[in-house]
Amino acid sequence: MANSYEKTDVLLIGAGIMSATIGTLLKELAPDWEIKVFEKLDKAGEESSNVWNNAGTGHAGLCELNYTPEKADGSIETDKAIEINEKFQISRQFWSYLINNNLISNPEDFIKLVPHMSLVRGADNVRYLEKRYKALSINPLFKGMEFSDDPAQLKKWIPLVMKGRPDNESIAVSKIDSGTDINYGSLTCKLFDHLQKQNVEINYKHEILDIKRTKEGLWEVKVHDLIGCKAKYYTTKFLFIGAGGGSLPLLQRTGISESKHLGGFPVSGLFLVCDNPEIVEQHHAKVYGKAEIGAPPMSVPHLDTRYIDNKKTLLFGPYGGFSPKFLKAGSNLDLFASVRPNNVFTMLASGAKNLSLVKYLLQQIMLTDEKRLEVLREFIPDAKLEDWKVTVAGQRVQVIQDTESGKGTLKFGTEIITSADGTVASLLGASPGASIVVDAMLDVIKRCFPNQMKEWEPKVKEMVPSYGMKLAENSDLLFEIQSSTAKTLGLVDNGEKELVLN
């Protein structure tokens, strides 16, 4: 008996921030298109987008030192930080558009103003941070950044971190008050609530079993209804795979050439959480340090003010770990199942190149509670173990690719994969991820729908006024956008004055 197929224009796999964003963008650009979403779990935003599974940092290059390395000549490389800041501004504009047009509401549910700081210790690192501050603060995107190595000033900025330190310790901080803490899980749910009102069909408890190409050039997707315990079949013109760490094996099932010689290395992690009000109220910032030698960029230690379930709390970490799962709700066979004949040498080459990473992860796995406390005390000298509890962070799958720099290159950023004909797309990797989601999804749309972009461009510019421009080179537009998005998103300093954003 032949299978019965349902047709749709767009099929989105995964109900995280990526699918929520591209679905919302496409509904604005092509409201008549039919969109269907499939998610294995019972609700939206429960894996990488969940508030407990990420750091909640609105990554804009403000405090992340790995984006601004020191070059051989002693100067500071700023291009990556500027690029990420530009992309975060695009997200902020789109979210403001949604608020202004009553498509979503209550921005305080997902974004709050929290200063971003970089913290270093040791004379050489202090010199580096001052050079970084001087290199970035002349750029309009980083207006308002401050630097200090004065213990008296630092006690005002980060009292919890400075408490118990000797005044002669070599320590410095850069600070910018326009940083943000973001609950991507809340934002994801708001976007899917909006999409449901736009007649987008969202199917929870549905697992993707197979993906094939039809003779007509469509994508045939076999889905298992976990509640009804039956298989369903769909065909779609455009397939987006936004399943977080689970995207790689699904992309491999498409068989597109872009999915070959591609692998993934899963990295897990832990955070320490403090809910003690006496401690929480002594700190209000996201403070990023420097990564250990051999540690992946996503393992940069940071002490974060977070707002979770309308409660202010502190998170410290992450502590690296390893699990063969590609998702927290995944299988211990995920990593092994992703090894194919076309990527086995890619994976082996990567393993040989990244022995220092493997060593680092093994050391992290072996950490006792007391050893974790020692790391925490580098940030909070008088921290006590009883004030902190351990929580498991989300799984991240770092992309492994054959590149011009060699076979099996391990990449730590966010990678967009699209087929040559533009009928399938996916997003892989980790940070800055959700922070640059709107720019990433607009890139997907530009690659996959080139024939429609001329018609869609006016609408894109309505949603993102700076689209196609560099805000760092347009100071007037930058100030206008910063002021308007600050007002719309409620990013004000104690309700008294509007802050210049970034």
Order of alpha helices (4+ residues) and beta strands (2+ residues): beta-alpha-beta-alpha-beta-beta-alpha-beta-alpha-alpha-beta-beta-alpha-beta-beta-beta-beta-alpha-beta-alpha-beta-beta-beta-alpha-alpha-alpha-alpha-beta-beta-beta-beta-beta-alpha-alpha-alpha-beta-beta
